[in-house]
Amino acid sequence: MSSEMLFSKDYAAWLECVKSKVRTVQIRAVIKVNTELLSFYWELRADIVAKQTHAKWGEGFLAQLSKDLMSEFPDMKGFSLRNLKYVKQWYLFYNQDNTIGQQAVAQIAKQAFSQSLNQKNQQPVGQITQIPWGHNLAIIAKCKNLDEALYYVQNTIVYGWSRSVLTHQIESDLWRREGMATTNFTQTLPASYSDLARQTLKDPYILDFMTLTKEHSERELERGLIQHITQFLLELGTGFAYIGRQVPLQVGERDFFIDLLFYHVQLHCYVVVELKAVDFEPEHAGKLNFYIKAVDEQLRREGDQPTIGLLLCKNRDKLVVEYALSDIHKPIGVSEYQLTHSLPSDLKSSLPTVEEIEAELGGGWV
């Protein structure tokens, strides 16, 4: 297979679809195994709470129940005292809202597995029984309220997140960051498309997988993102396919180079990413607008939606961004990026050089 085909837009888009299908198959297989067991857990915990409340059985009976069930079903690990306590925490977490608790008791036995994975408005209990037990424990351990928890439950169902990816998304506070970029999408994209595009972008982007000094340059930022392209794609979110860095575009007699170019397989559009290692300035939007226009003219094909621009900068004044985007006719989103870890200046020399990165990737335009 030629390198041109390997990194072409069509192949990247198709590969992303294949990966998505594999993840869907995996999560469906897990769901079939777990749904009935988790439904049983829920009903068991409801019975335990009722017995402890009305029959005045103390906490000691939980240890006895664990012993009896493990004796009868030695091959099932879910009846340990520790796990039964986790079941209690799980049940009580989702019963902190009486409405959900009432729905749970009335509906859990009737919840059908045939519900589509793409339905985001399923009943809460039906949702939480559709993800693995370990995922449920991670969510109740790290989420502060029901809305946040159900957000991660829904996205696990839709995107088939592994437990490690789920944990990363919770710890990076995706729930609060998704859809928070300052954009002009309402004015520049069709109404049916602008909301979906807006939800695709975040603010801020957490780039804590890189080690850069506070005085890093845009080229160093770009190199770091490409060096850690897998982590960067995870942070960008589902649907982004990497096309290349320093992508050349010729306009008139001059050559211009896009920092990073992606194709979004769900939005069906190119995404131009411009990096600024400084605070946002209005002229940044004008330059990105120029790049988007060039991509639309030179790379966009029939079936592609309008190209979107994402400008990542150190800091931004939201009002300044809104002013700058108000008369821009191409769809642009502006977000900050955050670097958690930094290297002392005297260690900068240990970072890979531009030549080393390009040698590893096979060149700049890949």
PEDA-V409466 format. One record per residue. N is the residue number from 1. RES is the residue in one letter. PHI is phi in whole degrees, -180 to 180 (NA if undefined). PSI is psi in whole degrees, -180 to 180 (* if undefined). OMEGA is omega in radians with two decimals (* if undefined). Layout:
[[N | RES | PHI | PSI | OMEGA] [N | RES | PHI | PSI | OMEGA]]
//
This chain:
[[1 | M | NA | 129 | -3.11] [2 | S | -72 | 155 | 3.12] [3 | S | -64 | -30 | 3.13] [4 | E | -63 | -42 | 3.14] [5 | M | -71 | -39 | -3.07] [6 | L | -59 | -36 | -3.06] [7 | F | -112 | 17 | 3.09] [8 | S | -72 | 159 | -3.14] [9 | K | -61 | -44 | -3.08] [10 | D | -63 | -44 | -3.14] [11 | Y | -66 | -44 | -3.13] [12 | A | -61 | -42 | 3.13] [13 | A | -66 | -44 | 3.14] [14 | W | -64 | -43 | 3.14] [15 | L | -61 | -40 | 3.12] [16 | E | -63 | -38 | 3.10] [17 | C | -65 | -42 | 3.12] [18 | V | -62 | -46 | 3.12] [19 | K | -59 | -42 | -3.14] [20 | S | -62 | -40 | 3.13] [21 | K | -66 | -41 | 3.11] [22 | V | -61 | -46 | 3.14] [23 | R | -62 | -39 | 3.13] [24 | T | -64 | -43 | 3.10] [25 | V | -61 | -43 | -3.13] [26 | Q | -62 | -46 | -3.09] [27 | I | -69 | -33 | 3.09] [28 | R | -65 | -40 | 3.13] [29 | A | -64 | -42 | 3.12] [30 | V | -65 | -41 | -3.12] [31 | I | -60 | -44 | -3.11] [32 | K | -59 | -38 | -3.12] [33 | V | -75 | -38 | -2.95] [34 | N | -92 | -27 | -2.98] [35 | T | -59 | -50 | -3.11] [36 | E | -66 | -40 | -3.14] [37 | L | -65 | -44 | -3.13] [38 | L | -69 | -34 | 3.04] [39 | S | -62 | -41 | 3.09] [40 | F | -64 | -44 | 3.10] [41 | Y | -54 | -46 | -3.10] [42 | W | -62 | -47 | -3.13] [43 | E | -66 | -39 | 3.12] [44 | L | -62 | -45 | -3.12] [45 | R | -65 | -37 | 3.09] [46 | A | -63 | -41 | 3.11] [47 | D | -65 | -41 | -3.13] [48 | I | -63 | -46 | 3.12] [49 | V | -60 | -42 | -3.14] [50 | A | -65 | -43 | -3.13] [51 | K | -64 | -42 | -3.13] [52 | Q | -69 | -28 | -3.11] [53 | T | -84 | -49 | -3.00] [54 | H | -95 | -37 | 3.13] [55 | A | -89 | -4 | 3.11] [56 | K | 59 | 37 | 3.04] [57 | W | -79 | 134 | -3.10] [58 | G | -80 | -179 | -3.14] [59 | E | -65 | -24 | -3.11] [60 | G | -63 | -26 | -3.08] [61 | F | -69 | -21 | 3.13] [62 | L | -66 | -40 | 3.10] [63 | A | -66 | -39 | 3.12] [64 | Q | -67 | -41 | 3.12] [65 | L | -61 | -44 | 3.12] [66 | S | -60 | -45 | -3.13] [67 | K | -62 | -45 | -3.10] [68 | D | -67 | -43 | -3.11] [69 | L | -70 | -38 | 3.13] [70 | M | -69 | -31 | 3.10] [71 | S | -68 | -39 | -3.11] [72 | E | -78 | -35 | -3.10] [73 | F | -125 | 72 | -3.03] [74 | P | -65 | -21 | -3.11] [75 | D | -85 | -8 | -3.13] [76 | M | -99 | 121 | -3.09] [77 | K | -85 | -10 | -3.02] [78 | G | -78 | 1 | -3.09] [79 | F | -106 | 15 | 3.05] [80 | S | -66 | 156 | 3.13] [81 | L | -59 | -41 | 3.14] [82 | R | -60 | -45 | -3.11] [83 | N | -70 | -36 | 3.09] [84 | L | -64 | -32 | 3.06] [85 | K | -69 | -37 | 3.06] [86 | Y | -64 | -39 | 3.10] [87 | V | -60 | -40 | 3.11] [88 | K | -63 | -47 | 3.12] [89 | Q | -59 | -42 | -3.14] [90 | W | -62 | -48 | -3.12] [91 | Y | -64 | -46 | -3.10] [92 | L | -69 | -33 | 3.11] [93 | F | -60 | -47 | -3.10] [94 | Y | -81 | -8 | 3.07] [95 | N | -100 | 8 | 3.05] [96 | Q | -69 | -16 | 3.02] [97 | D | -109 | 117 | -3.07] [98 | N | -59 | -33 | -3.13] [99 | T | -63 | -45 | 3.12] [100 | I | -66 | -38 | 3.12] [101 | G | -61 | -42 | 3.12] [102 | Q | -67 | -40 | 3.10] [103 | Q | -63 | -37 | -3.08] [104 | A | -62 | -52 | -3.08] [105 | V | -62 | -38 | -3.04] [106 | A | -81 | -29 | -2.91] [107 | Q | -117 | -16 | -2.98] [108 | I | -63 | -36 | -3.12] [109 | A | -70 | -20 | -3.09] [110 | K | -99 | -1 | -3.03] [111 | Q | -70 | 123 | -3.09] [112 | A | -95 | 143 | 3.13] [113 | F | -71 | -18 | -3.05] [114 | S | -70 | -3 | 3.09] [115 | Q | -60 | 141 | -3.14] [116 | S | -67 | 141 | 3.08] [117 | L | -67 | -19 | -3.08] [118 | N | -92 | 0 | 3.09] [119 | Q | -83 | 119 | -3.09] [120 | K | -95 | -1 | -3.09] [121 | N | -115 | 35 | 3.08] [122 | Q | -73 | 164 | 3.10] [123 | Q | -65 | 142 | -3.05] [124 | P | -52 | -46 | -3.09] [125 | V | -68 | -37 | 3.06] [126 | G | -60 | -34 | 3.14] [127 | Q | -71 | -49 | -3.02] [128 | I | -69 | -20 | 3.07] [129 | T | -85 | -3 | -3.13] [130 | Q | -97 | 2 | 3.08] [131 | I | -119 | 155 | -3.07] [132 | P | -60 | 157 | -3.10] [133 | W | -60 | -41 | 3.13] [134 | G | -62 | -36 | 3.08] [135 | H | -64 | -43 | 3.12] [136 | N | -60 | -43 | -3.13] [137 | L | -65 | -39 | 3.11] [138 | A | -63 | -40 | -3.10] [139 | I | -68 | -47 | -3.10] [140 | I | -72 | -22 | 3.13] [141 | A | -77 | -29 | -2.99] [142 | K | -112 | -17 | -3.10] [143 | C | -93 | 147 | -3.05] [144 | K | -95 | -21 | -3.11] [145 | N | -150 | 173 | -3.05] [146 | L | -68 | -41 | -3.13] [147 | D | -60 | -44 | 3.12] [148 | E | -64 | -45 | -3.12] [149 | A | -61 | -46 | -3.10] [150 | L | -68 | -30 | 3.05] [151 | Y | -59 | -47 | -3.11] [152 | Y | -73 | -32 | 3.05] [153 | V | -63 | -49 | -3.11] [154 | Q | -60 | -44 | -3.11] [155 | N | -71 | -31 | 3.04] [156 | T | -64 | -42 | 3.12] [157 | I | -65 | -47 | -3.05] [158 | V | -70 | -43 | -3.01] [159 | Y | -104 | -4 | 3.09] [160 | G | 65 | 40 | -3.13] [161 | W | -61 | 139 | 2.94] [162 | S | -73 | 170 | -3.13] [163 | R | -65 | -38 | 3.14] [164 | S | -67 | -39 | 3.09] [165 | V | -67 | -43 | 3.10] [166 | L | -57 | -47 | -3.13] [167 | T | -61 | -43 | 3.10] [168 | H | -60 | -44 | -3.11] [169 | Q | -66 | -38 | 3.11] [170 | I | -67 | -47 | -3.09] [171 | E | -66 | -26 | 3.09] [172 | S | -89 | 5 | 3.05] [173 | D | 60 | 43 | -3.14] [174 | L | -56 | -36 | -3.10] [175 | W | -53 | -40 | -3.11] [176 | R | -88 | -20 | -3.04] [177 | R | -94 | -27 | -3.04] [178 | E | -63 | 132 | 3.09] [179 | G | 75 | 14 | -3.03] [180 | M | -100 | 2 | 3.08] [181 | A | -66 | 148 | 3.05] [182 | T | -81 | 121 | -3.05] [183 | T | -134 | 169 | 2.97] [184 | N | -115 | 24 | -3.03] [185 | F | -60 | -35 | -3.13] [186 | T | -61 | -36 | -3.10] [187 | Q | -88 | -21 | -2.99] [188 | T | -115 | -8 | -3.13] [189 | L | -127 | 154 | 3.06] [190 | P | -58 | 148 | -3.06] [191 | A | -57 | -40 | -3.10] [192 | S | -70 | -16 | -3.04] [193 | Y | -108 | -28 | -3.01] [194 | S | -67 | -39 | -3.14] [195 | D | -64 | -43 | 3.12] [196 | L | -63 | -42 | 3.12] [197 | A | -65 | -41 | -3.13] [198 | R | -63 | -41 | 3.14] [199 | Q | -67 | -19 | 3.14] [200 | T | -72 | -27 | -3.08] [201 | L | -99 | 155 | -3.10] [202 | K | -124 | 170 | 2.96] [203 | D | -160 | 123 | -0.09] [204 | P | -84 | 172 | 2.97] [205 | Y | -93 | 129 | -3.09] [206 | I | -95 | 111 | -3.10] [207 | L | -110 | 47 | -3.06] [208 | D | -78 | 5 | 3.07] [209 | F | -87 | -1 | -3.14] [210 | M | -111 | 156 | 3.09] [211 | T | -120 | 105 | -3.12] [212 | L | -134 | 153 | 3.05] [213 | T | -76 | 165 | 3.11] [214 | K | -64 | -26 | -3.10] [215 | E | -97 | 27 | -3.09] [216 | H | -64 | 153 | 3.10] [217 | S | -95 | 170 | 3.10] [218 | E | -65 | -35 | 3.12] [219 | R | -67 | -39 | 3.08] [220 | E | -65 | -40 | 3.09] [221 | L | -63 | -45 | 3.13] [222 | E | -62 | -46 | 3.12] [223 | R | -59 | -43 | -3.12] [224 | G | -63 | -40 | 3.14] [225 | L | -66 | -39 | 3.13] [226 | I | -72 | -37 | 3.11] [227 | Q | -62 | -32 | -3.13] [228 | H | -115 | 47 | -3.00] [229 | I | -61 | -34 | -3.14] [230 | T | -64 | -46 | 3.12] [231 | Q | -67 | -36 | 3.13] [232 | F | -67 | -40 | 3.09] [233 | L | -63 | -38 | 3.09] [234 | L | -63 | -41 | 3.13] [235 | E | -70 | -36 | 3.09] [236 | L | -62 | -41 | 3.11] [237 | G | 116 | 175 | -3.08] [238 | T | -64 | 137 | 3.00] [239 | G | 106 | -14 | -3.12] [240 | F | -82 | 126 | 3.06] [241 | A | -113 | 126 | -3.08] [242 | Y | -75 | 128 | 3.11] [243 | I | -103 | -48 | -3.14] [244 | G | 174 | 173 | 3.09] [245 | R | -121 | 151 | -3.09] [246 | Q | 49 | 50 | -3.10] [247 | V | -72 | 123 | -3.05] [248 | P | -80 | 139 | 3.03] [249 | L | -135 | 129 | 3.12] [250 | Q | -103 | 124 | 3.09] [251 | V | -126 | 117 | -3.05] [252 | G | 65 | -128 | 3.14] [253 | E | -100 | 7 | -3.05] [254 | R | -113 | 151 | 3.05] [255 | D | -104 | 136 | 3.08] [256 | F | -125 | 156 | -3.05] [257 | F | -133 | 123 | 3.11] [258 | I | -80 | 134 | -3.13] [259 | D | -56 | -60 | -3.14] [260 | L | -141 | 139 | 3.12] [261 | L | -126 | 132 | 3.11] [262 | F | -128 | 164 | 2.96] [263 | Y | -125 | 130 | -3.12] [264 | H | -97 | 115 | -2.99] [265 | V | -75 | -18 | 3.09] [266 | Q | -92 | -37 | 3.07] [267 | L | -82 | -17 | -3.11] [268 | H | 58 | 52 | -3.14] [269 | C | -153 | 158 | 2.98] [270 | Y | -75 | 149 | 3.06] [271 | V | -127 | 115 | 3.12] [272 | V | -93 | 123 | -3.14] [273 | V | -109 | 120 | 3.10] [274 | E | -109 | 132 | -3.08] [275 | L | -106 | 133 | 3.09] [276 | K | -133 | 117 | -3.13] [277 | A | -87 | 27 | 3.14] [278 | V | -137 | 178 | 3.06] [279 | D | -68 | 153 | -3.14] [280 | F | -63 | 136 | 3.01] [281 | E | -126 | 147 | -3.08] [282 | P | -54 | -34 | -3.12] [283 | E | -66 | -21 | 3.09] [284 | H | -62 | -39 | -3.14] [285 | A | -65 | -38 | 3.13] [286 | G | -64 | -42 | 3.12] [287 | K | -65 | -43 | 3.12] [288 | L | -65 | -38 | 3.08] [289 | N | -58 | -41 | 3.10] [290 | F | -62 | -46 | 3.14] [291 | Y | -63 | -41 | 3.14] [292 | I | -62 | -43 | 3.10] [293 | K | -59 | -44 | -3.12] [294 | A | -64 | -42 | 3.11] [295 | V | -65 | -43 | 3.10] [296 | D | -59 | -40 | -3.09] [297 | E | -77 | -35 | -2.96] [298 | Q | -105 | -30 | -3.04] [299 | L | -113 | -31 | -3.09] [300 | R | -65 | 136 | -3.14] [301 | R | -121 | 173 | 3.11] [302 | E | -59 | 132 | -3.10] [303 | G | 99 | -20 | 3.08] [304 | D | -78 | 138 | 3.03] [305 | Q | -79 | 168 | 3.13] [306 | P | -55 | 138 | 3.12] [307 | T | -64 | 142 | -3.14] [308 | I | -113 | 144 | 3.08] [309 | G | -111 | 140 | 3.05] [310 | L | -126 | 120 | 3.11] [311 | L | -106 | 119 | 3.11] [312 | L | -102 | 123 | -3.11] [313 | C | -134 | 166 | -3.12] [314 | K | -64 | -48 | -3.14] [315 | N | -146 | 157 | 3.08] [316 | R | -151 | 139 | 3.01] [317 | D | -88 | 116 | -3.01] [318 | K | -57 | -40 | -3.11] [319 | L | -67 | -40 | 3.10] [320 | V | -62 | -42 | 3.12] [321 | V | -63 | -45 | -3.13] [322 | E | -61 | -42 | 3.08] [323 | Y | -61 | -46 | -3.07] [324 | A | -64 | -36 | -3.09] [325 | L | -86 | -13 | -2.99] [326 | S | -62 | -32 | -3.14] [327 | D | -111 | 13 | 3.05] [328 | I | -87 | 134 | -3.04] [329 | H | -98 | -4 | 3.06] [330 | K | -103 | 146 | -3.10] [331 | P | -71 | 120 | -3.09] [332 | I | -134 | 138 | 3.00] [333 | G | -119 | 142 | -3.13] [334 | V | -123 | 127 | -3.14] [335 | S | -136 | 156 | 3.00] [336 | E | -88 | 160 | 2.96] [337 | Y | -122 | 151 | -3.12] [338 | Q | -125 | 132 | 3.07] [339 | L | -110 | 115 | -3.11] [340 | T | -78 | -41 | -3.08] [341 | H | -104 | 146 | 3.09] [342 | S | -139 | 152 | 3.12] [343 | L | -102 | 142 | 2.98] [344 | P | -61 | 151 | -3.10] [345 | S | -58 | -35 | -3.07] [346 | D | -73 | -7 | 3.10] [347 | L | -103 | -2 | -3.09] [348 | K | -58 | -34 | -3.07] [349 | S | -64 | -18 | -3.12] [350 | S | -82 | -9 | 3.11] [351 | L | -73 | 152 | 3.11] [352 | P | -61 | 148 | 3.08] [353 | T | -83 | 167 | 3.08] [354 | V | -58 | -43 | -3.11] [355 | E | -63 | -39 | 3.13] [356 | E | -65 | -43 | 3.13] [357 | I | -65 | -46 | -3.11] [358 | E | -65 | -35 | 3.10] [359 | A | -64 | -40 | 3.14] [360 | E | -67 | -37 | -3.08] [361 | L | -89 | -11 | 3.14] [362 | G | 85 | 23 | 3.11] [363 | G | 121 | 173 | -3.09] [364 | G | -78 | -48 | -3.10] [365 | W | -95 | 99 | -3.05] [366 | V | -117 | * | *]]
//
